[in-house]
């Protein structure tokens, strides 16, 4: 996957080229664009953290200062460092000790998840998902994809990319939350009312294409475009896109397990999906043990 320079990301405006939009009903198109524009802006700290994750010489001291300057973030980091999932020893009472306990990347991921959570929050129920389920599912995909990088050789070196890609893969659905409600009757009930086919039929566009609009609106790096816009593509077409393939696999796995959903979305090709990554379902199951507890810890105790 071609990567944008993170210095370019900070210094230059986004140059994402969106795919041509399908023929849309004008009202729907305006609604979608308005929905994207209504998303909250991203905190400036995100740029700093994204750059630090790619910088081998990142200063842990600066990370500690960044956390200490935000009382809410300090509370979250200390709470996580003292959670049973990460720490079973002595109490952690300082930010510096918390960073040592959790590790630089885990703390960075917490900051990313916390920052994106504010922008991805929605009070509207999204069909097929539990209350707040879409963010819980997205966080789980990010964490699970990152776990796979430690167990699957083809994904080694992609730990940072997989977390952010998984966290944002369904961001188009966040933008469409109100639109879904406005067209609820057209979507109707069912195990997967928000399939790509249903979205295109009702709205003339699907959440992957809307996700591209969100990436452009937020000015995020081009490397996120593929996982956001192609995670429902034929997996055979993703053999040269390991991050997207990992996100797609984990997304299917968690949907199959009905994680954060009101009903499961069965998938009979999980073994084939695992094989494309060079692994087996049993290894994946081992890698994902305790995932729900980790998600709960990231959420601050099951909020």
C-alpha positions in Angstrom: 0.0 0.0 0.0 1.4 3.4 -1.0 1.8 5.6 2.0 1.5 9.4 2.2 4.3 11.2 4.0 3.1 12.3 7.4 5.1 15.5 7.0 3.1 16.1 3.8 -0.1 15.3 5.8 0.7 18.1 8.2 2.1 20.6 5.7 -0.2 20.1 2.7 -3.9 19.9 2.2 -5.4 16.5 1.5 -5.0 15.4 -2.2 -7.4 12.4 -1.9 -9.1 11.7 -5.2 -12.6 10.4 -4.7 -14.1 7.9 -7.1 -16.8 9.3 -9.4 -20.1 9.4 -7.6 -22.9 7.2 -9.0 -26.0 8.9 -10.4 -27.8 10.0 -7.3 -31.2 11.5 -6.5 -30.4 15.1 -5.9 -32.1 15.2 -2.5 -30.1 12.2 -1.3 -26.9 13.6 -2.5 -27.4 16.9 -0.7 -28.4 15.0 2.5 -25.2 12.9 2.3 -22.9 15.8 1.8 -24.6 17.7 4.5 -24.3 14.7 6.9 -20.5 14.6 6.3 -20.1 18.4 6.8 -22.0 18.1 10.1 -19.4 15.8 11.6 -17.4 17.5 14.3 -13.9 18.6 13.5 -11.0 16.4 14.6 -8.8 17.5 17.5 -5.4 18.9 16.5 -3.8 16.3 18.8 -4.6 13.6 16.3 -2.1 15.0 13.8 0.6 14.9 16.5 -0.2 11.3 17.6 -0.4 10.0 14.0 3.0 11.5 13.3 4.5 10.1 16.5 3.4 6.6 15.7 5.4 6.7 12.4 8.4 8.4 14.1 11.0 5.9 15.4 12.5 8.7 17.4 9.2 9.8 19.0 9.7 11.5 22.4 7.9 9.6 25.1 8.4 12.7 27.3 6.2 14.7 24.9 3.5 12.1 25.0 3.5 12.3 28.8 3.2 16.1 28.6 0.4 15.8 26.1 -1.5 13.5 28.4 -0.8 15.5 31.6 -2.1 18.7 30.0 -5.6 17.1 29.6 -7.2 16.1 32.9 -9.8 13.9 31.2 -7.1 12.0 29.2 -4.9 11.7 32.3 -7.8 10.0 34.1 -8.4 7.6 31.2 -4.7 6.6 31.0 -4.4 6.1 34.7 -7.6 4.1 34.8 -6.4 1.9 31.9 -3.0 1.4 33.5 -4.7 0.2 36.7 -7.2 -2.0 35.0 -7.0 -5.8 35.5 -6.5 -6.3 31.8 -3.2 -4.4 31.8 -2.0 -4.4 35.3 -2.2 -6.9 38.2 0.6 -5.4 40.3 1.1 -2.2 42.2 -1.1 0.8 41.8 -0.1 3.3 39.0 -0.4 6.9 40.2 1.7 8.9 37.6 1.4 9.4 33.9 5.0 8.5 33.3 4.5 5.1 35.1 1.2 4.6 33.2 3.0 5.0 29.8 5.7 2.5 30.9 3.0 0.0 32.0 0.9 0.3 28.9 3.5 1.0 26.3 3.9 3.9 23.9 1.7 2.4 21.2 -1.2 1.4 23.5 -1.3 4.9 25.0 -1.2 6.4 21.5 -4.1 4.2 20.4 -6.1 5.2 23.4 -5.6 8.9 22.5 -6.7 8.1 18.9 -9.7 6.1 20.1 -10.7 8.9 22.5 -10.3 11.6 19.9 -12.1 9.8 17.2 -14.9 8.8 19.6 -15.9 12.4 20.1 -16.1 12.9 16.4 -17.9 9.6 15.8 -20.4 9.9 18.6 -24.1 9.5 17.6 -27.2 9.4 19.6 -29.1 7.8 16.7 -29.7 4.1 16.6 -28.0 2.5 13.6 -30.0 -0.4 12.2 -28.4 -3.8 12.9 -26.3 -2.5 15.8 -26.8 -2.2 19.5 -26.8 1.1 21.3 -23.4 2.7 20.6 -22.6 -0.5 18.8 -21.1 1.0 15.7 -18.3 2.6 17.6 -17.8 -0.4 19.8 -17.6 -2.6 16.7 -15.2 -0.2 15.0 -12.9 -0.1 18.1 -13.0 -3.9 18.3 -12.0 -4.2 14.6 -9.1 -1.8 15.2 -7.8 -3.7 18.3 -8.4 -7.1 16.7 -6.6 -6.2 13.5 -3.7 -4.9 15.6 -3.6 -8.2 17.5 -3.3 -10.1 14.2 -0.1 -8.2 13.3 1.5 -10.0 16.2 0.4 -13.5 15.1 0.4 -13.4 11.3 3.7 -12.9 9.5 2.1 -11.2 6.5 0.9 -8.4 8.7 4.1 -7.7 10.7 5.1 -4.1 10.5 1.5 -2.9 10.0 0.5 -2.5 13.6 -0.1 1.2 13.6 -1.9 1.2 10.2 -4.3 -1.6 11.2 -5.5 0.0 14.3 -6.5 3.3 12.7 -7.9 1.6 9.6 -10.0 -0.7 11.7 -11.2 2.1 13.9 -12.3 4.1 10.8 -13.4 1.4 8.4 -17.1 2.1 9.0 -16.9 5.9 9.5 -19.3 6.3 6.6 -22.0 4.7 8.7 -21.4 7.2 11.4 -21.9 10.1 9.0 -25.1 8.4 7.7 -26.7 7.8 11.1 -29.4 10.4 10.7 -29.9 9.5 7.1 -30.6 5.9 8.1 -33.3 7.1 10.5 -34.9 9.3 7.9 -35.2 6.3 5.5 -35.8 3.6 8.2 -39.0 2.3 6.7 -37.3 1.8 3.3 -34.4 -0.2 4.9 -36.9 -2.3 6.9 -36.1 -5.0 9.4 -33.8 -8.0 8.9 -30.5 -9.4 9.9 -28.5 -6.9 7.8 -30.6 -4.0 6.7 -27.6 -1.9 5.9 -26.0 -4.2 3.3 -24.3 -2.4 0.5 -27.1 -3.4 -1.8 -29.7 -1.9 0.5 -27.8 1.3 1.0 -27.4 1.8 -2.8 -31.0 0.9 -3.4 -32.4 3.3 -0.8 -29.8 6.1 -0.8 -28.0 5.7 -4.2 -24.7 5.5 -2.4 -23.1 3.2 0.2 -21.2 3.8 3.4 -17.9 3.0 1.7 -18.3 5.9 -0.8 -19.5 8.1 2.1 -16.4 7.1 4.0 -14.2 8.5 1.2 -16.0 11.8 1.7 -15.3 11.7 5.4 -11.6 11.0 4.9 -11.5 14.0 2.5 -13.5 16.2 4.8 -11.2 15.4 7.8 -8.1 15.7 5.7 -6.8 12.3 6.8 -3.9 10.4 5.1 -4.5 8.7 1.8 -3.4 5.4 3.2 -6.8 5.1 5.0 -8.8 5.4 1.8 -8.5 1.7 0.8 -9.6 0.2 4.1 -12.5 2.6 4.3 -13.7 2.3 0.7 -12.8 -1.3 -0.1 -13.4 -3.5 3.0 -16.4 -5.1 1.3 -14.6 -5.8 -2.0 -13.9 -9.3 -3.3 -11.0 -10.5 -1.1 -9.2 -11.8 -4.1 -8.8 -8.2 -5.3 -7.1 -7.2 -2.0 -4.1 -9.6 -2.0 -1.8 -6.6 -2.4 -3.6 -4.6 0.4 -2.8 -6.5 3.6 -4.2 -3.9 5.9 -7.5 -3.8 4.1 -7.6 -7.6 3.9 -7.0 -7.8 7.7 -9.7 -5.2 8.4 -12.1 -7.1 6.1 -11.4 -10.4 7.8 -11.8 -9.1 11.3 -15.0 -7.2 10.3 -16.5 -10.4 9.0 -15.3 -12.4 12.0 -16.9 -10.0 14.5 -20.1 -9.8 12.5 -20.2 -13.6 12.4 -19.9 -13.6 16.2 -22.6 -10.8 16.5 -20.2 -8.5 18.3 -22.1 -5.2 19.1 -24.8 -6.3 16.6 -28.5 -7.0 17.3 -28.1 -10.2 15.2 -25.2 -12.1 13.7 -24.3 -11.8 10.0 -23.2 -15.3 9.2 -20.1 -15.8 7.1 -19.1 -19.2 5.7 -15.8 -18.2 4.3 -13.8 -17.4 7.4 -11.3 -20.3 6.8 -10.7 -19.0 3.3 -10.3 -15.5 4.5 -7.7 -16.7 7.1 -5.8 -18.6 4.5 -5.4 -15.5 2.4 -3.7 -13.9 5.3 -1.5 -17.0 5.7 -3.1 -18.2 8.9 -5.8 -20.4 10.3 -9.0 -19.8 12.2 -7.6 -21.4 15.3 -4.7 -19.0 15.4 -7.1 -16.1 14.9 -9.3 -17.3 17.7 -6.3 -17.5 20.0 -5.2 -14.0 19.0 -8.6 -12.5 19.8 -9.1 -14.1 23.2 -10.1 -11.4 25.7 -10.9 -8.9 23.0 -14.2 -7.9 24.6 -12.4 -7.1 27.9 -9.8 -5.0 26.0 -12.5 -3.0 24.3 -14.3 -2.4 27.6 -11.0 -1.2 29.1 -10.5 1.2 26.1 -14.0 2.5 26.6 -13.3 3.3 30.2 -15.2 0.5 31.9 -18.0 -0.2 29.5 -19.5 3.3 28.8 
